[in-house]
Amino acid sequence: PLTLVINPPALGTPTCAPTGATYAPGAAYTNTCTVAGGTSPYAWTFSGLPGTVGPSTATGSSATISGTLPVSPGSYPVSVTVRDSTGQSKSTTFTIIVGAAMGTPTCVSLSATYAPGTAYSNSCTVTGGTPPYTWVASGGAVLNTSYGDTARSVFLITGTLAVSGSYPETITVKDSTGQSTSITFTITVSAPTLSAPACTASASGPFAPNAAYSATCKAS
């Protein structure tokens, strides 16, 4: 008799996306794995999932994992295995990276009083997080502002102070994982109070007509 053997479609290696990114501590996480070939239904198995991340109960050619990542930074390797109805099995691995928590920025110069038109400079620093960083300064006290390299963990502000007034300044930093923290301080711009001049004469009167006279006056 003639025997016809039909081989099932070969099962490919599963692929998962996204991979390679760094996430904020405690961030929401979703990843989808897909496979080509094989014969449905499929059984998906995941191991090493961090935090509350868990798989769906999918039996198709794709499966999604989702949940909340742990707050502890680190690299978490995940193993994915898919088995089809003919017994073929393929696996892959990827790593979920949780970055460090980002602190509140600190600035060298905080609330202080300056004269109008004074040259101003300040340096702000942040620890933790995942570079590159995006810094934003808002408030309006500093005119003709120039900033340092905003992608770094140190942010430099230079410029000229505006006219008299009280200006709350907010410095916000955001890292590549989406974490954002801010600090607010007040810059007071105020002209010094001018006192009445004090005068000292070279001699006291009375004076003769057309006599020479001199006096020195000082203001403070």
GUNU-916475 format. One record per residue: residue in one letter; y, z, x of N, C-alpha, C in turn. Coordinates in pm, whole numbers, plus 50000, padded with zeros to 5 digits. Example, Ala and Ser with C-alpha at 12.3 -4.5 7.8 and 13.67 -1.06 7.14 Angstrom:
% GUNU-916475
A494315078051319495505078051230496705078051320S497755070851285498945071451367500035078751290
//
This chain:
% GUNU-916475
P498805000050083500005000050000501275000050087L502334994750036503624994150106504395006950078T504805013350184505605025650169507045022850208L507955025750118509385023750142510035037350169V510585038650287511255051150325512765048850322I513445056650244514915055750235515505068150302N516155065750414516805076850484518115080450416P518385093050397519645097050335520815094050427P522025092650371523205090450456523375101950554A523725098250676523925108650778525145117150741L525005130050765526095139450736527015140250858G528305138250833529265139050942529635153450975T530415155051081530925168351119532155171651034P532215183450976533375186850892534655187650975T535755184350912537075185650973537935194550884C538785202650948539625212050874541085210150914A541975211550818543405210250845544185219250750P545265225450801545835223850935545175233051037T545255229251164544815237751274545855237051385G545835246951474546715246951590548055253651571A548375257651447549675264151424549565279151446T550715285451467550805299951476551485305151350Y550935315751292551415320951165552025334951182A552915338351089553515351551089552505362051044P552615374351092551725384951045551815386650893G550665387350828550635389250683551015377050602A551075365350665551475353150593550365348250501A550765341050396549795334250311549215322450389Y547935320150373547245309950452546345301550362T546345288250385545455278950314544975268350411N543705264950402543125254550486542055247350405T541965234150424540975226150352540065219050451C538755220450431537765213750515537085202750434T536845191450498536195180150431535065174850517V534115168250452532995162150523532705148450463A532255139250546531875125950501530375124150519G529785115450437528345112850446527535123550376G526225123250401525345132850339525165130150190T524455139150125524155137749983524545150549911S525355149149807525795160849732524645166349648P524735178949608525835188349634525755194149774Y526885200049815526995205849947527145221049937A526705227850038526895242350047527745245250170W528835252350150529755255450258529635270250296T529635272850426529585286650475530685288550579F531445299450564532515302750658532255316650716S532485317950846532355331050910533545333351002G533925346051017535055349551103536395348851034L536415347650901537695346550831538465359750841P539735359350884540515371650902541245375750774G541675388350771542465393050658541705391850528T542415387350425541775385350294541435370750271V541475362650376541175348350361539715346550321G539485339050215538125336850167537955322650116P536695318150102536435304450059536365303049908S536545290749862536275287549723534765285649706T534325283249585532895281149558532595266349544A533315258049619533175243549606531785238849647T531265228749574529995222349610530215207549640G531455203249644531755189349674531945187249823S532545175849857532705172249998533925178750062S534615187549990535725195050049535685209349998A536185218550079536245232650042537535238450097T538145247150020539425253150058539255268050080I539885272950188539945287350210541395291650196S541625303450142542985308250123542985323450117G544175329050139544325343550136545485347950222T545495360650256546585366450336546065369950475L546805365750577546405368450715546655383150750P545965388250851546185402150893547565403750957V548025416250965549315418851028549175420551179S547965422151227547745423751370547725410051438P548575408151541548565395251609547265392951685G546905380351699545695377051774545175363351738S544105359351804543435346551778542115349451707Y541915343051594540745345551509539925332751496P538805331651572537955319751561537175319651430V537135308151366536445306351238535365295751255S534175298451205533065288851210532825283551068V532665270351059532455263650930531145255750937T530275257950841529005250550834528875244550694V528465231850689528205225250562526775219750563R526065221850453524695217050439524605208750310D523965196950321523845188650200522495190950133S522255183650024521065186049944519775181450012T519875173450119518685168950190518335178150307G519175188350329518905197750438519655194850566Q520425184050568521245181450687522345191950697S522675195850821523665206350842524535202950963K525825204750947526775202551057527805213951057S528325216851176529275228051190530465224051274T531545231551259532725230251343533405243851353T534295245351447535045257851462536535254651480F537365263951440538795263151467539325277451479T540545278751528541115291951553542395293751473I542485305051404543715308951334544475318551426I545725315151457546535323251548547615330551468V547625343751479548655351951416549595356851525G550865353351514551855357151615552315371451599A553165375751692553695389351691554785390751586A554905402651530556015405551438557335404951513M558375400251446559675398751511560565410651477G561225415951579562105427351560563485423351512T564325433251485565705430851447566525427951573P567385417851570568175414851690569115426151726T569365427551853570345437251903571425429651979C572665434151967573795427452032574505437252125V574995432152236575635440652337576885447152281S577735439152216578985444252160578865444452009L579075456151949579005457251804580415459451749S580575468851657581875470651593582915475251695A584015467751704585095471051798586385464651748T587515468751806588835463451768589405455451884Y589955443551853590495434651954591865429751910A592665425152006593955419151975593765404651934P594635399251848594525385151810594595376151932G593795365551931593795356052041592995360252162T592355371852155591575376752268590315368352287A589975365452412588695358752441587555368452408Y586525363252345585435371752297584105366152345S583215375252384581855371152418580895382052376N579695377952337578685387452293577315381352323S576355389852343574995385452372574045393052281C573205385652208572235391552116570825387952162T569905397352145568525395752192567555399552082V566435392552075565375396251982564055397152058T563205406252014561865407552071560825404051966G559675399952013558595396051922558815382151866G558055378951763558145365651705557525355051794T557645342651751557075331351823558135320751846P558475317751972559495307551997558995293651956P559935284051939561375285451957562045292751841Y563265297651868564015305251769565205297051721T565655299951600566885294251547567855305551515W569035305151577570045315651558571205310151477V571745318551389572925314851310573885326651310A575165323951343576225334151338577195330451227S577535340051142578475337451034579435349151020G580665346350976581635357050956583075352750972G583365343551064584705337951074585665344751167A585245354951239586185361651330586425353451456V585415346451502585485339551630585775324851608L586925320151662587305306151653586875298751779N586815285551768586445277151883585155282251946T584155284751859582935291251903582025281651979S581415286752084580325279552151579145288952163Y577945283452149576735291452151575875287552270G575045297252313574085294352419572895286852362D571825286452438570595279652396569965287352281T570095281952159569635289352042568115289952030A567385282152109565925282352099565305294252173R566095301352250565575312352330565725325652257S565165336052317565225349352255566545356352280V567435350252361568765355652388569795345652335F570775350652260571775342252194573155346352245L573895336952301575225339652357576295333952266I577345341952241578475337752159579745339152242T580545328652250581835329452317582875322252233G584115326552241585175320252165586445328452169T587365325252077588645332052068588745338751931L589195351251929589275358551804590415353651717A590235354551586591185349451489592345359151469V593115356551364594255365151332593765378651281S594715387751262594375401351226593525401951098G592575411051098591715412850982590425419751023S589625423050924588325429350947587245419350909Y586375415851002585425405050983583985409951002P583225411150893581795414050909581095401650968E580405403551076579675392751142578175394951121T577495384651077576055385351058575365375651155I574435380851231573645372851325572215372451270T571735360451243570385358651187569545350551284V568315354851306567385347551392566105344751314K565595332651330564355328451264563425322451369D562145326251366561215320951466560425309251407S559525303651487558805291551446557775294151337T557445306951312556495310051205557185312951073G558525312751073559265315450951559765329650935Q559445338451029559985352051023561495351751047S562225360050973563675360250984564195374650977T565075378251070565715391451069567195389751102S567995399751063569455398751080570035412151124I571225411351182572035423051212573475419951171T574175429751115575565428051075576425438851141F577555434651195578515443951252579925438851220T580925447151244582305443651207583165441951331I583875430551335584875428151438586245430051374T587035439251427588375441651376589395435451471V590215426751417591275420351495592595426251448S593315432951540594535439951502595525439651618A596775435751587597815435751690598215450051722P598435453251849598865466851884600185470451816T600335483051778601585487751716602685488651822L603825482351794604945482351888605865494051856S606045503051951606915514651931608365511051960A609285519551915610705517451942610955518252093P611825509752144612075510052288612725523052333A612395527252453613015539052515613915534352627C615165538852626616145534052724616615545552813T616785542452938617285552053035618525546253101A619665552953085620925548153143621075553353285S621845545853364622045549953503622965562153514A623735564353410624645575953407624995578753263S625455590753239625855594353104627385593953092G627865590552975629305589152952630015602752942P631275602652912632045590452882632345582153007F632625568852983632885559753093634325555053086A634835551853201636195546153208636165531953155P637295527053103637345513153061636935503753174N636115493853138635645483353231634775488853344A634225500853324633355506353428632015499253426A631345498653541630015492753552629005501753477Y628055495253411627065502953333625705495853342S624665503553354623325497653350622375507453279A621385501653214620355509653146619045501753148T617935508553152616605502253150615895506353021C615435496352948614735499052822613305493952832K612365501652780610955498052782610365499752644A609525490352606608795491252481607295492852511S606585499852423605155501652443604465501052307
//
